[in-house]
Amino acid sequence: RSVPDAPGAGAGGAVATLLSPLQPKPQHAITVAVSSRALFDLVEERRIYEEQGLEKYVEYQQENENVTLKPGPAFHFVKALEHVNARLLELYPDDEERFDIVLMTNNHAQVGVRLINSINHYGLTIERFCMTGGKSPVGYLTAYLTNLYLSADSEKVQEAIEAGIASATMFTANKDVAYSDTQLRVAFDGDAVLFSDESEQIVKEQGLDKFFEHEQLNENKPLAQGPLKGFLEDLGKLQKKFYAKNERLNCPIRTFLVTARSAASSGARVLKTLRSWGLEIDEALFLAGAPKGPILVKIRPHIFFDDQMFHIEGAQKLGTIAAHVPYGVAQKYQKSA
């Protein structure tokens, strides 16, 4: 790392990089790995790659390296993470427990200059890059101690989920909406996202009546954890740091459970499971099978995690940035459908 008074440090992006706070050590940080196609809109570049091949793609990227890339589906989420970091640094200047965003991409190093230029243009603090030149970056996720991986490539996300890493495929919203600049807002589905898919298996295989019966019988037995439970836990840890400084009412993180379950017949088990884990969720919305899209419009999360493409598409249509978690029994039914 260059020192701040390095000779010849030019104006602009380079100085921003030099003056940014030192990166937290990976073992203390909450590491969020984001692919270049999740962070930026690379639809046109992807088309060139698929239609004209790698050489033309690299050539195009180099010719346009001073053209700033437009935001992609994970962009507003990353900006919100960085706002939380800024607030944490004000309250805990010497603490390293905060978000560390890593650009994890199978792009070639020659494309790196355009990515760096775009990151500096938007004032993002992303110091760690992993550019694998066409190879899958999934093997590096463990080495980077990744807590969450977001990509536009569903195959890589599937690979990461199978390796036990919380991951989701990002989908761009079909409408532009305004997102909060001062509060990170994260919405989670319950079954097969925060919780295991054990209850969903009963719905799919035995129907709703058996599911309600099963949930009432097992109301006091916590559900097993799902792939995103760890990330909710990470958010909860950071929320407690704000609460400890009497900032509960001004906390820059808000979490939502948005589930198709109905409260009276199957909601208690979910709430008791969260309690048994020592986790709080700020808002719990039990929709009893109603569509999630209209509720999400009211919440305006920076990201909404769900395991069923039906809900992802419904959210997308109404302007929510959704992230598909390819986990559990629903995947088998989606493929057969």
Secondary structure, DSSP 8 states (H G I E B T S, - for coil): ---TT-TT--STHHHHHHHS-----TTTSEEEEE-HHHHB--HHHHHHHHHH-HHHHHHHHHHTTTS---B-TTHHHHHHHHHHHHHHHHH-TT---SEEEEEEE---GGGHHHHHHHHHHTT----EEEE-TTS-THHHHHHTTEEEEEES-HHHHHHHHHTT--EEEEE--SS-----SS-EEEEE-TBTTTB-SHHHHHHHHH-HHHHHHHHHHTTTS---B-TTHHHHHHHHHHHHHHHHTT-GGG-SEEEEEEESS-HHHHHHHHHHHHHHTT---SEEEE-TT--SHHHHHHH--SEEEES-HHHHHHHHHTT--EEE---SHHHHHHHH-
